[in-house]
Amino acid sequence: MRWRPAIAALLLVALFVMPGGAAASPSEHVRIAVMGLFHSSQFAVEVSPASPILVDSGQRQFVAGVDARQSVAIIRSGRKIIVRSGGSEIVGENITFSARQGGECDFVLAVPGKLHRRYRGKLIVTVGNQELLTVVEMELETAVASVVAAESPGDAPLEAMKAQAVVSRSYLVSGGRHHPYADFCDTTHCQFLREPPPAGSRAAVATRATNGQVLTWQGKPFAAMYSASCGGHTHSLAQVGASAVDYPYFPVECPYCQRSPEHWSSRVSKSDAAALVSDREQERIKAVRKLGWMAIPSSTFTKTDAPGAVTLVGVGHGHGIGLCQLGASGMAQHGKDFRAILSHYFPNTTLGYISSALL
């Protein structure tokens, strides 16, 4: 399995502050803040004739991309936003990009010279303190498929991806609002999200196969968590120093990680090591924000004094709570379906549909 540092920090807000919130229905949308890590004051929207875009400031509007591929420049000017394309220009404080009839559209959003990414939904641009804030309002299932594609290992079996889809959907439905201007963001502060996957991809197939399904505890969906590998057993929230809010996360054995644990080692200063307590996730997070995510990949480790430093030897990657992605892949490879995977890593939960779970 290929592990990414991004997964190590997955759902940190949910780990120590699990806010409640109104759950979404299958037909609802979620608002995802995107490209916020760039803190950019300039963006560009690439439009194709196959999906013209209505640019609307609330007072003025124009349509881009009707006859040919077109680039729309978005520039922050003080507390205003200037949008230019060809001979058209509008200025406003909130700009919406949508289909001509006001619905969702396909577009490419770019930070010039750095990154471009394809989305489907409505783009809302507002002014932040020092940068532009870009939010994509998209259908829930589009968001789920995009998260599954971004978070799942590339070689994950289909049944493991189905389990990931249910877990990610459960988080999106019950995770509450994590940002003042959006429900979630596209980083591991919430869940990693990239472009919507192709319709024939395993991520898309897994999402369609589990459409609307969520994990419930005592009749309610909960913000399900996951990590790259657990090292042999998952943790309860109490074991990592967090309080249970909507699900206690019973610890379970992970046979796959017991047979094939992911080992790691690193050296840190004695002062940094003094603040670390094994199986205390909050202390690890504080340390890796200073030292880097690869310095302490998990909270399961032992410490050994070395000349001028401390050697840490550990297993696993991530917080080790909830679904173990490595273990889920192992279970799928041995013939277990996504229901069995979820039942193993989330004991005493029920798999249900969003509509019925909220009645």
PEDA-V366823 format. One record per pair of residues at least 6 apart in sequence whose ideal C-beta (glycine too) atoms are under 6 Angstrom apart, sorted by the first residue. I is the first residue (numbers start at 1). J is the second residue. D is the distance in Angstrom with one decimal. If there is no record, write none. Layout:
# PEDA-V366823
I:J:D
I:J:D
This chain:
# PEDA-V366823
1:153:4.6
1:326:5.0
2:153:5.4
3:228:4.6
3:317:4.8
5:293:3.9
5:294:6.0
6:188:4.8
6:192:5.3
7:228:4.5
7:318:5.6
8:293:4.9
8:297:5.8
8:317:5.9
8:318:4.9
9:188:4.3
10:188:5.0
11:225:4.9
13:178:5.8
14:223:4.8
14:225:6.0
15:242:5.7
16:242:5.3
18:223:5.6
18:245:4.0
18:246:5.8
19:176:3.4
20:176:5.6
21:176:3.2
21:177:5.6
23:173:4.8
23:174:5.4
23:221:5.7
23:358:5.5
24:140:5.5
24:173:5.1
25:354:6.0
26:212:4.5
26:354:5.4
28:140:5.9
29:137:5.1
29:139:5.7
30:140:5.7
30:143:5.0
30:172:5.7
30:183:5.1
31:135:5.2
31:137:5.0
31:182:4.5
31:183:4.8
32:136:5.2
32:184:5.3
32:186:5.7
33:135:5.2
33:179:5.6
33:182:3.9
33:185:4.2
34:134:5.4
34:136:5.5
34:186:4.8
35:111:5.9
35:134:5.7
36:185:5.9
38:111:4.9
39:131:4.4
40:111:4.9
40:131:5.8
41:76:4.0
41:131:5.5
41:132:5.8
42:75:5.3
43:74:4.4
44:71:5.4
44:73:5.7
44:110:4.6
44:112:5.6
45:72:4.3
45:97:6.0
45:107:5.4
45:109:5.9
46:71:5.6
46:108:3.9
47:53:4.8
47:64:4.8
47:65:3.2
47:70:4.8
48:65:5.9
48:69:5.3
49:65:5.8
51:105:4.9
51:106:4.3
52:63:5.5
52:65:4.5
52:66:4.9
52:100:5.6
53:64:5.1
53:65:5.8
53:97:5.2
53:105:5.4
54:61:6.0
54:63:5.5
54:98:5.3
54:100:5.1
55:62:5.5
55:83:5.7
55:97:5.8
56:96:4.8
57:90:4.7
57:92:3.2
57:95:5.5
60:90:4.6
62:88:4.2
64:70:4.8
64:72:5.2
64:85:4.8
70:85:5.8
72:85:4.2
73:84:4.7
74:83:5.5
74:125:5.8
75:82:4.7
76:132:5.0
79:127:5.4
80:91:5.4
81:92:5.9
81:95:5.3
81:125:5.9
82:91:5.4
83:90:5.2
83:95:5.6
94:126:5.2
95:125:4.6
96:124:5.4
97:123:4.0
98:105:5.9
98:122:4.6
99:105:4.2
104:120:5.8
104:121:5.1
106:120:5.2
108:116:5.4
108:118:5.1
109:117:5.9
110:116:3.7
117:195:5.6
118:195:4.6
119:136:5.0
120:142:5.8
120:196:5.5
121:136:4.6
121:137:5.2
121:138:3.4
122:137:4.4
123:136:5.7
124:135:4.7
125:132:5.8
125:134:5.5
126:133:4.8
133:181:5.6
135:182:4.8
141:207:6.0
142:196:5.5
143:172:5.9
144:165:5.7
144:168:5.4
144:169:4.8
144:207:5.1
145:196:5.8
145:197:5.6
145:203:5.6
145:204:5.1
145:207:4.0
146:193:4.8
146:196:5.1
147:168:4.4
147:191:4.8
147:193:5.2
148:161:5.8
148:164:5.2
148:165:5.1
148:203:4.2
148:206:6.0
148:207:5.9
149:197:4.0
149:203:3.8
150:192:4.4
150:193:5.4
150:194:4.3
151:192:5.2
152:161:5.2
152:164:5.2
156:329:5.1
157:329:5.9
157:332:3.7
157:333:5.9
158:202:5.4
158:206:6.0
159:332:4.0
159:337:5.1
159:338:4.8
160:328:4.2
160:329:4.6
160:332:4.3
161:202:5.3
161:203:6.0
161:206:3.7
162:206:4.5
162:209:5.7
162:210:5.2
162:338:3.6
163:328:5.3
163:338:4.2
163:341:4.3
163:342:5.4
165:206:4.8
165:207:4.8
165:210:4.7
166:210:5.2
166:213:5.2
167:224:4.3
167:226:5.4
167:323:5.2
169:214:5.6
170:214:4.3
170:215:4.6
170:221:5.3
170:224:4.2
171:223:4.9
171:224:5.5
173:214:5.6
173:221:5.0
173:354:6.0
174:221:4.3
174:222:5.5
174:223:5.1
175:223:4.5
177:183:5.2
178:184:5.7
178:190:5.4
184:190:4.0
186:193:4.0
197:203:4.3
197:204:4.8
212:353:4.8
212:354:5.1
213:353:5.9
214:221:4.4
214:354:5.6
214:357:5.9
215:224:5.2
215:346:5.7
215:349:5.0
216:350:4.9
216:352:5.1
216:357:4.9
217:247:4.4
217:349:5.3
221:357:5.3
222:246:4.1
222:247:4.3
224:322:5.7
225:321:4.9
225:322:3.9
226:322:5.0
226:323:3.7
227:318:2.7
227:319:5.2
227:320:5.4
228:317:4.1
228:318:4.7
228:325:5.4
229:257:5.6
229:262:4.8
229:316:5.0
229:317:5.0
229:324:5.9
229:326:3.8
230:254:5.0
230:257:5.3
230:316:5.3
230:320:4.2
230:324:4.1
231:257:5.7
231:261:5.4
231:300:4.7
231:315:3.5
231:316:2.9
232:254:5.8
232:257:4.7
232:258:4.3
232:261:5.6
233:251:5.9
233:253:5.3
233:254:5.9
234:251:5.5
234:252:5.3
234:320:5.5
235:251:5.7
235:320:4.8
235:321:5.3
236:249:5.0
236:251:4.9
237:244:4.8
237:249:5.1
239:279:5.6
240:279:6.0
240:281:3.9
241:280:4.7
241:282:5.5
249:321:5.3
250:347:4.6
254:324:5.1
254:327:4.2
256:327:4.5
256:330:3.0
257:326:5.9
257:327:5.3
261:315:4.4
262:317:5.8
263:315:5.7
264:297:5.0
264:314:5.4
265:313:4.8
266:295:5.3
266:312:5.2
267:309:4.7
267:311:5.5
268:310:5.7
269:309:5.9
270:310:5.6
273:303:5.8
273:310:3.7
275:283:6.0
276:283:5.5
276:287:6.0
277:283:5.4
278:301:5.7
279:299:5.4
281:299:4.9
281:319:5.1
284:296:5.3
284:299:4.6
287:296:5.7
288:295:5.8
288:296:5.3
297:317:4.6
298:314:5.3
298:316:3.9
298:317:5.7
300:314:5.3
300:315:5.5
300:316:5.2
301:312:4.8
301:314:3.1
302:313:5.4
303:310:5.3
303:312:5.9
304:311:4.7
323:345:4.8
328:341:4.9
331:341:5.1
